[in-house]
Amino acid sequence: MNIYEKLGIKTGINACGTVTRLGGTRLAPEVTGAMAEAAGSFVPMHEFHVKAGEYAAKLLDVEACCITCGAAAGLAISAAACMTRKDSQKVLQLPDTTGMPNEVLMLKAHRILYDQALCLSGAVIHEVGTKGFTSPELLEAEISKKTALFLYVAERESENGSIPLPDIVPILKRYGVPIAVDAAAELPPAENIRSYLDMGADLVIFSGGKEFRGPQASGLILGNKELIDACNANCCPNYSIGRAMKISKENVAGLIAAVEIFANKDYDGQIETWENMTREIYKSFEGHNDVQTRTGYPAEPGVQPAVILRTYIKPLKMTAAELQAKLLNAPTPVFVDINSNEIVLNPQCVEPGELEPLIKTLRQCLDET
């Protein structure tokens, strides 16, 4: 029996994507192999952490990289770095921010549930504008000596009240305020590794357990070397706030193996594979009397990656929530999301061999009225 069987938990088909609530992603054999290999040895963690970040930066063609235990930790560590700037006394003082700039500017429209991770560092979030409106002038008026960082949330860039990043950068650069981008799930496209940095961001934060396909408890901060050095000073295995965000040698090794795979992946081919899977699901239910089916890309803010084609199925004899529950309780559960009155199937984490049982389970659940 595996661990899930021992605990009486059914595993299923993940048609949601690389979401934390379902464990992130599947790990490639190269990743689990690297983790197992790392587990068998002792290593100076300070050296391993820094050199692994340098190696990842080379693979991704960026200036520098700090490895974290996740994207939320990346937010906290980035804020700490911008407040302390590698000053060892200030690093140990956190989360007490007395005597240092401690405000993180954010657009009101960019507030998300994850941004509270910033406050773990001792930082205070200072909102700009309203959910429906803001402007570069309003942002500039809120910059002060207390400003340590500006955080831009990529998943919210299409919201009313957002401002394009290129319109913000010149203002913040003029005042010497670092810019960090929360891009936790903004892969693919792979070009996003560099796109926000090329727009002028100083730091970009990614989850390691999503499309990088690394361990769930891993993440990367990419960007300016001086600030990445400050991130490393605040990150484990050092003391202060980063100590509570420990990343193991096994996870560091697994993430590096995942980044190696990512850096050499054919994403044009991968996107085509996902699109073919989505169209096969769509065709399987086209003309079905009990459903309305379509394909499309997510338009609602906060649903990523937006470049992956989805299947949307509206059941006509039950609600989407009822169909979702039936799929969850099937002999082979299928995990799906809901968009209004439709269930949504994202092929990102569906293996080719799972496509037929996914369609079969969906048919069975629709036939149960």
C-alpha positions in Angstrom: 0.0 0.0 0.0 1.2 3.5 -0.8 0.9 6.4 1.7 -2.5 7.5 0.3 -4.0 4.0 0.5 -2.7 3.7 4.1 -4.5 6.9 5.0 -7.7 6.0 3.0 -7.3 8.8 0.5 -8.3 8.4 -3.2 -6.0 9.8 -5.8 -7.5 11.1 -9.0 -7.1 12.9 -12.3 -6.0 16.5 -12.0 -7.9 18.6 -14.6 -7.4 21.8 -12.5 -3.7 22.5 -13.1 -0.6 22.9 -10.9 -2.6 24.1 -7.9 -1.4 23.8 -4.3 -4.6 22.2 -3.0 -3.9 19.2 -5.2 -0.2 19.0 -4.5 1.3 21.1 -7.2 2.6 18.9 -10.0 4.0 15.5 -10.8 7.7 15.2 -10.5 9.8 13.8 -13.3 12.1 10.8 -12.6 15.1 13.1 -13.0 13.7 15.4 -10.2 12.9 12.6 -7.7 16.3 11.0 -8.6 18.1 14.2 -7.8 16.2 14.5 -4.5 17.1 10.9 -3.6 20.7 11.4 -4.5 20.9 14.6 -2.4 19.3 12.8 0.6 22.3 10.5 0.9 24.9 13.1 1.6 25.7 16.0 3.9 26.6 19.4 2.4 27.4 22.9 3.7 23.9 24.4 3.1 25.0 28.0 2.8 27.3 27.1 -0.1 24.8 24.8 -1.7 22.0 27.3 -1.5 24.0 30.1 -3.1 25.7 28.0 -5.8 22.5 26.3 -6.7 21.0 29.8 -7.2 23.9 30.8 -9.4 23.5 27.7 -11.5 19.7 28.2 -11.9 20.4 31.8 -13.0 22.7 30.6 -15.8 20.2 28.1 -17.0 17.5 30.7 -17.1 19.7 33.5 -18.5 19.1 36.0 -15.7 21.5 37.9 -13.6 20.9 36.1 -10.2 18.6 33.8 -8.4 17.6 33.1 -4.8 16.0 29.7 -4.1 13.1 29.7 -1.6 10.6 27.2 -0.2 7.8 28.7 -2.4 6.5 31.8 -4.0 4.8 33.1 -0.8 8.2 32.8 0.9 9.6 34.7 -2.1 7.3 37.6 -1.3 8.5 37.7 2.4 12.1 37.3 1.5 11.9 40.0 -1.2 10.4 42.5 1.2 13.0 41.7 3.8 15.8 42.1 1.2 14.5 45.6 0.2 14.2 46.7 3.8 17.5 45.4 5.1 19.7 45.7 2.0 22.0 42.9 3.4 22.7 44.9 6.6 23.3 41.9 9.0 22.0 43.8 12.1 18.8 44.8 10.3 18.4 41.2 9.0 18.5 39.9 12.6 16.2 42.7 13.8 13.3 41.7 11.6 10.3 41.5 11.9 11.0 44.7 14.0 11.4 47.3 11.2 12.3 50.2 13.5 14.7 52.6 11.8 14.2 51.2 8.2 11.8 51.8 5.4 9.0 49.3 5.8 6.2 50.1 3.4 5.4 48.0 0.4 3.4 49.9 -2.2 0.7 47.9 -4.0 -2.1 48.9 -6.3 -5.5 48.4 -4.6 -6.6 46.3 -7.6 -3.6 44.0 -7.1 -4.4 42.9 -3.5 -4.6 39.1 -3.3 -4.8 36.5 -0.5 -1.1 35.7 -0.9 0.2 39.2 -0.3 -0.1 38.8 3.5 3.2 36.9 3.2 4.8 40.3 2.8 3.8 41.1 6.3 5.7 38.1 7.7 8.9 40.2 7.2 7.5 43.1 9.2 6.6 45.1 6.2 3.3 47.1 6.0 1.3 47.2 2.8 0.3 50.6 1.6 -2.4 50.6 -1.0 -2.6 52.9 -4.0 -5.9 53.9 -5.8 -9.1 52.0 -5.7 -10.2 48.6 -7.1 -11.6 50.4 -10.1 -9.2 53.3 -10.7 -5.6 54.5 -10.1 -3.1 56.4 -12.1 0.7 56.9 -12.3 0.2 60.3 -10.6 -1.6 58.7 -7.7 1.2 56.2 -7.3 3.9 58.9 -7.4 2.1 60.8 -4.7 2.3 57.8 -2.3 6.1 57.3 -2.6 7.9 58.4 0.6 11.0 57.8 2.7 9.1 54.8 4.2 8.8 53.1 0.8 10.9 50.0 0.6 9.4 48.1 -2.3 6.7 48.2 -5.0 4.9 44.9 -5.6 3.3 44.3 -9.0 1.0 41.2 -9.2 1.1 39.8 -12.7 -2.2 37.9 -12.4 -4.0 41.2 -11.7 -2.6 43.2 -14.6 -5.8 43.1 -16.6 -8.0 44.3 -13.7 -9.7 47.6 -13.7 -7.5 49.9 -11.5 -4.3 48.3 -12.7 -1.6 50.1 -14.6 0.7 48.5 -17.2 4.1 47.8 -15.7 6.1 49.8 -18.3 4.1 52.9 -17.2 5.1 52.4 -13.5 8.8 51.6 -13.9 10.1 55.1 -14.8 8.4 56.6 -11.8 9.7 54.1 -9.3 13.2 54.2 -10.9 13.3 57.9 -10.5 12.8 57.5 -6.7 15.1 54.5 -6.4 12.3 52.2 -5.3 12.8 48.5 -6.2 10.1 46.7 -8.2 9.2 43.1 -7.5 6.7 41.1 -9.6 4.7 38.3 -8.2 4.6 35.9 -11.2 4.1 32.7 -9.2 2.0 30.9 -11.8 2.8 32.9 -14.9 4.5 30.0 -16.8 4.0 29.2 -19.6 4.9 31.2 -21.7 8.5 30.5 -20.9 9.3 34.0 -22.1 7.9 35.4 -18.8 11.1 34.3 -17.2 12.7 37.4 -18.7 9.7 39.6 -19.8 9.1 41.4 -16.5 12.8 41.9 -16.0 13.1 43.3 -19.5 10.3 45.7 -18.6 12.3 47.0 -15.7 11.4 44.9 -12.7 14.3 44.3 -10.2 12.9 41.0 -8.8 10.5 38.4 -10.2 9.1 35.6 -8.0 8.0 32.2 -9.4 6.7 29.1 -7.8 9.0 26.1 -8.2 6.1 23.6 -7.8 4.0 24.8 -10.7 5.1 24.8 -14.4 8.8 24.5 -13.4 7.6 21.0 -12.2 9.8 21.1 -9.2 9.1 20.2 -5.5 5.9 21.8 -4.2 7.9 23.5 -1.4 10.2 25.4 -3.7 10.4 28.8 -5.5 12.7 31.2 -7.2 13.4 34.9 -6.9 15.1 36.1 -10.1 16.7 39.4 -10.9 19.2 42.1 -9.8 22.3 40.6 -8.2 22.6 43.1 -5.4 19.1 42.5 -4.3 19.4 38.7 -4.8 22.4 38.9 -2.4 20.2 40.6 0.1 17.5 38.0 -0.5 20.1 35.3 0.3 21.1 37.1 3.5 17.5 36.9 4.7 16.8 33.4 3.4 17.5 30.1 5.1 19.8 28.6 6.2 20.5 32.1 7.8 18.7 33.2 10.9 15.9 35.8 11.2 12.6 35.4 9.3 14.0 33.1 6.6 14.8 30.4 9.1 11.1 29.6 9.4 11.0 29.2 5.6 13.6 26.4 5.5 14.2 24.6 2.2 15.9 21.2 2.4 18.9 20.0 0.4 16.6 17.5 -1.3 14.2 20.2 -2.5 17.1 22.4 -3.7 18.5 19.5 -5.7 15.0 18.6 -7.1 14.3 22.2 -8.1 17.6 22.4 -10.0 16.9 19.2 -11.9 13.4 20.6 -12.7 14.9 23.9 -14.0 17.3 21.9 -16.2 14.4 20.2 -17.8 12.4 23.4 -18.1 15.2 25.3 -19.7 15.4 22.7 -22.5 11.7 22.1 -23.0 9.9 22.5 -26.3 7.0 24.7 -25.3 5.6 25.0 -28.8 5.2 21.2 -28.8 3.8 21.2 -25.3 1.2 23.8 -26.0 0.2 21.8 -29.1 -0.2 18.6 -27.0 -2.4 20.4 -24.5 -4.5 21.9 -27.3 -5.0 18.4 -28.8 -6.1 17.0 -25.5 -8.6 19.9 -25.0 -10.1 19.4 -28.4 -10.4 15.6 -27.9 -12.4 16.2 -24.7 -14.5 18.8 -26.6 -15.2 16.5 -29.5 -16.2 13.7 -27.1 -19.1 15.8 -25.8 -20.0 17.8 -28.9 -23.6 17.2 -29.7 -24.3 15.5 -26.3 -27.9 16.4 -25.4 -27.2 17.0 -21.7 -24.4 19.5 -22.0 -23.2 22.6 -23.8 -19.5 22.5 -24.6 -16.9 25.0 -25.7 -13.2 25.6 -25.7 -11.5 28.8 -24.8 -8.9 30.6 -22.7 -9.6 31.9 -19.2 -10.5 35.6 -19.2 -11.2 36.1 -15.5 -8.3 37.6 -13.5 -6.3 35.2 -11.3 -6.7 32.1 -13.4 -3.3 31.0 -14.8 -1.6 30.1 -17.0 -4.0 31.9 -19.3 -2.3 30.6 -22.5 -3.5 27.0 -22.0 -6.7 26.1 -23.9 -9.5 24.8 -21.7 -12.7 22.8 -22.2 -15.8 24.4 -20.6 -18.8 22.1 -20.1 -22.2 23.4 -19.0 -24.4 20.5 -17.7 -28.1 21.0 -18.6 -29.7 18.5 -16.1 -27.7 19.5 -13.0 -25.7 22.4 -11.7 -21.9 22.7 -12.3 -21.4 22.2 -8.6 -23.4 19.0 -8.6 -21.4 17.7 -11.5 -18.2 18.7 -9.8 -19.3 16.7 -6.7 -20.1 13.7 -8.7 -16.7 13.8 -10.4 -15.0 14.1 -7.0 -16.9 11.1 -5.6 -16.3 8.8 -8.7 -14.3 5.6 -8.4 -11.5 7.5 -10.1 -12.0 11.1 -9.0 -11.6 13.9 -11.5 -10.7 17.2 -10.1 -12.2 20.2 -12.0 -12.8 23.9 -11.4 -16.0 25.8 -11.9 -16.5 29.0 -13.9 -20.0 30.3 -13.3 -22.3 27.5 -14.5 -19.6 25.5 -16.3 -17.0 23.0 -15.2 -13.5 23.8 -16.5 -11.0 21.2 -17.6 -7.4 22.3 -17.8 -5.1 19.7 -19.5 -1.9 21.0 -17.9 -1.5 18.1 -15.4 -3.4 15.4 -17.4 -1.2 12.6 -18.7 -2.1 11.2 -22.2 -3.0 7.9 -20.6 -5.5 9.6 -18.3 -7.5 11.2 -21.1 -9.7 8.2 -21.9 -10.6 7.5 -18.2 -11.3 11.2 -17.7 -13.8 11.2 -20.5 -15.3 7.9 -19.4 -15.8 9.2 -15.8 -17.3 12.5 -17.1 -19.8 10.6 -19.3 -20.8 8.3 -16.4 -21.4 11.3 -14.1 -23.5 13.1 -16.7 -25.6 10.0 -17.2 -26.4 9.8 -13.5 -29.5 11.9 -13.2 
